[in-house]
C-alpha cells in the first residue's frame, strides 16, 4: 500500500470514529511499521487533515462551512442554553458590550436584555426577539448576510474602528489550539478581529462540537481569550481559560 492509499484509509477510519488512539489505529495496518504509520500521520497533520492530541490520540479536522442560522437554531440547544446562561453571569449593569451574530449569541441576548447595559451588535435576529428591554441597543450597519442573520463588510468595519467595548461575546465556527478561531468568510473574520482588538475582555461562545474544528478563514489566535462552553477540553484548557 503506497503512502497516499494509507493516508486515505486513515482519514476514512477517522470519519467513522472521529477520535482514535495510535495503538488502535495500528491494528488496521498490520503490515505497516510504527515509524511508517507515524510519518503518514505527520504528513496528514502538516496538510491540516488531522490533529495529534495529547496522550497519543488522533482526531480528524473537519472543514466547517456556513450553516444557515435557521438550521443552527435547532442544533445542540441544551448546550447553547447553558453557554448563554454562563455568559449572562459575566455581564453586569453598566457594561458596554459587543454581541456577535449566531444562535448562541441570540440566546444570550434574551438573557441580558433586561439589564441596564449598552449592547452593540451586528446580529439581525434580535429584531424578532421580545422581552423586557432595559438595555440600550445599537445596531451596526453593513451588508446583510441572510445565511447567518448578520451584517458585515466595509461599512461595519468603518463603524467598529471608533467603538470600544469592555466585554465582547463572539460566536465561532471552529476553534483549535493550533489554528485559533476560524469562520467561513473573510468579512466575518475581519469583523471579529476588529472587535477583539477593541475589547478589554474577550469571550468566545463555543459549544463543544466546535472544539478542534477548522473553518475557512482564520480570525485570530487564542491568546487573551476566554471560552464559555458546555464542557471542558483538556488540550484547549492548557492554553486558555474555559468557563463551563
C-alpha positions in Angstrom: 0.0 0.0 0.0 1.5 3.3 -1.1 1.5 6.4 1.3 -1.5 8.1 -0.4 -3.6 4.9 0.0 -2.6 4.6 3.7 -3.4 8.2 4.4 -6.8 8.0 2.7 -7.5 4.9 4.8 -6.6 6.7 7.9 -9.0 9.6 7.0 -11.7 7.1 6.2 -11.3 5.4 9.7 -11.3 8.8 11.4 -14.5 9.9 9.6 -16.3 6.9 11.2 -14.9 7.2 14.8 -13.6 10.8 14.8 -11.1 10.0 17.6 -8.7 7.1 17.8 -5.6 6.0 19.8 -2.5 5.2 17.9 -2.4 1.7 19.3 -5.9 1.1 17.9 -5.1 2.6 14.6 -2.1 0.2 14.3 -4.4 -2.8 14.3 -5.8 -1.6 10.9 -2.3 -1.6 9.4 -0.9 -5.0 10.3 1.9 -4.9 7.7 3.0 -1.3 8.3 5.7 -0.4 10.8 5.1 2.2 13.6 7.6 4.6 12.1 5.9 4.5 8.6 2.4 5.0 10.2 3.7 7.9 12.2 5.2 9.5 9.1 1.8 9.2 7.4 0.2 10.9 10.5 2.7 13.7 10.4 2.0 14.3 6.7 -1.7 14.4 7.3 -1.2 16.9 10.2 1.1 19.0 8.0 -1.7 19.2 5.4 -4.3 20.2 8.1 -6.3 17.0 7.8 -5.8 15.7 11.3 -4.6 16.8 14.7 -2.4 14.8 17.1 -3.8 15.2 20.6 -2.0 14.7 23.9 -2.0 11.0 25.1 -1.4 9.6 21.6 -4.9 10.2 20.2 -5.6 11.3 16.7 -8.6 13.5 15.7 -9.8 14.5 12.2 -10.0 18.2 11.5 -13.3 18.9 9.8 -13.8 21.9 7.5 -16.8 23.7 8.9 -18.8 25.6 6.4 -21.5 28.2 6.9 -24.7 26.5 8.1 -27.9 28.6 7.8 -29.0 30.2 11.0 -32.4 28.5 10.7 -30.7 25.1 10.9 -28.2 26.2 13.7 -31.1 27.3 15.8 -32.3 23.7 16.1 -28.9 22.2 16.9 -27.4 21.5 20.3 -30.0 23.7 22.1 -29.2 22.4 25.6 -25.5 23.1 25.1 -26.3 26.6 23.8 -28.7 27.5 26.6 -26.1 26.5 29.2 -23.5 28.7 27.5 -25.9 31.6 27.2 -26.7 31.4 30.9 -23.0 31.2 31.9 -22.2 34.2 29.6 -25.0 36.2 31.2 -23.4 35.8 34.6 -20.3 37.6 33.2 -22.3 40.8 32.4 -23.2 43.4 35.0 -25.1 46.7 34.9 -23.1 49.5 33.2 -21.2 47.2 30.8 -20.7 48.2 27.2 -20.6 45.0 25.2 -20.4 43.7 21.7 -22.8 40.8 20.9 -22.0 38.8 17.8 -24.3 37.0 15.4 -25.1 33.4 15.8 -27.7 31.2 17.5 -25.9 31.1 20.9 -25.5 34.9 20.9 -29.2 35.3 20.2 -30.0 33.2 23.2 -27.6 35.4 25.3 -29.5 38.5 24.1 -32.7 37.1 25.6 -30.8 36.6 28.9 -29.3 40.1 29.2 -31.7 42.5 27.5 -33.4 43.3 30.8 -30.0 44.5 32.3 -29.0 48.2 32.3 -26.2 47.8 29.8 -25.2 49.0 26.3 -25.3 46.4 23.5 -23.6 46.9 20.2 -24.5 44.2 17.7 -24.5 43.0 14.1 -27.0 40.3 14.9 -30.2 40.9 13.0 -32.0 38.1 14.7 -32.6 40.4 17.7 -35.3 42.2 15.7 -37.5 39.2 16.3 -36.7 38.8 20.0 -39.0 40.4 22.5 -38.7 40.7 26.3 -38.5 43.4 28.9 -35.9 45.7 27.4 -33.8 47.9 29.7 -30.7 47.8 27.6 -29.6 50.5 25.1 -29.2 48.6 21.8 -27.1 49.9 18.9 -27.4 48.0 15.6 -24.3 48.5 13.4 -24.8 48.9 9.7 -23.3 46.8 6.9 -24.0 44.2 4.2 -26.7 41.8 5.3 -26.0 38.1 5.2 -29.3 36.1 5.4 -27.4 32.8 6.0 -26.2 33.8 9.4 -28.5 36.8 10.1 -25.6 39.2 10.4 -24.2 42.3 8.8 -20.5 42.7 7.9 -18.3 44.4 5.3 -16.7 47.8 4.8 -19.4 49.8 6.4 -19.4 47.6 9.5 -15.6 47.8 9.8 -15.7 51.6 9.4 -18.2 51.8 12.3 -16.2 49.5 14.5 -12.9 51.5 14.1 -14.1 54.1 16.6 -16.0 51.9 19.1 -14.5 50.2 22.2 -16.1 47.6 24.5 -15.3 46.5 28.0 -16.6 43.0 27.0 -17.3 41.2 23.7 -19.1 37.9 23.1 -18.2 36.3 19.8 -19.6 33.3 18.1 -17.3 30.8 16.3 -17.5 28.1 13.7 -14.3 26.3 14.7 -11.7 26.7 17.5 -8.4 24.9 17.7 -5.3 25.3 19.9 -3.2 25.1 16.7 -5.2 27.3 14.3 -7.1 29.6 16.7 -10.6 30.9 15.8 -11.9 30.3 12.3 -15.0 31.4 10.4 -16.5 30.7 6.9 -16.0 34.2 5.4 -13.3 36.9 5.2 -15.8 39.6 6.2 -16.8 37.8 9.4 -13.1 37.1 10.2 -12.2 40.8 9.8 -15.1 41.9 11.9 -14.3 39.5 14.8 -10.7 40.6 14.7 -11.6 44.3 14.9 -14.0 43.6 17.8 -11.4 41.6 19.7 -8.8 44.3 19.3 -11.2 46.9 20.6 -12.4 44.9 23.7 -10.9 44.7 27.2 -12.3 41.2 27.8 -13.0 38.7 25.0 -15.3 35.7 25.4 -15.9 33.0 22.8 -19.3 31.3 23.0 -18.4 27.9 21.7 -20.2 24.6 22.3 -18.0 21.5 22.5 -18.9 20.3 19.0 -16.8 23.1 17.6 -13.6 22.1 19.5 -10.7 21.2 17.2 -12.8 22.0 14.1 -11.5 24.2 11.3 -13.5 26.6 9.1 -12.2 28.5 6.0 -10.7 31.8 7.4 -8.7 32.5 10.5 -10.0 35.4 12.6 -7.4 35.4 15.4 -5.3 33.4 17.8 -6.5 32.2 21.2 -4.2 34.4 23.3 -6.1 36.6 25.7 -9.4 34.9 25.1 -11.8 33.1 27.4 -14.0 30.3 26.1 -17.5 29.8 27.5 -18.7 26.3 26.7 -20.9 23.4 27.8 -17.9 21.3 28.8 -14.1 21.5 29.3 -11.4 20.4 26.8 -8.1 19.3 28.2 -6.0 20.4 25.3 -7.5 23.8 24.9 -7.5 24.4 28.6 -3.8 24.0 28.7 -3.6 27.2 26.6 -6.6 29.4 27.7 -9.3 29.6 30.3 -12.6 27.7 29.7 -15.8 28.6 31.7 -18.1 25.5 31.7 
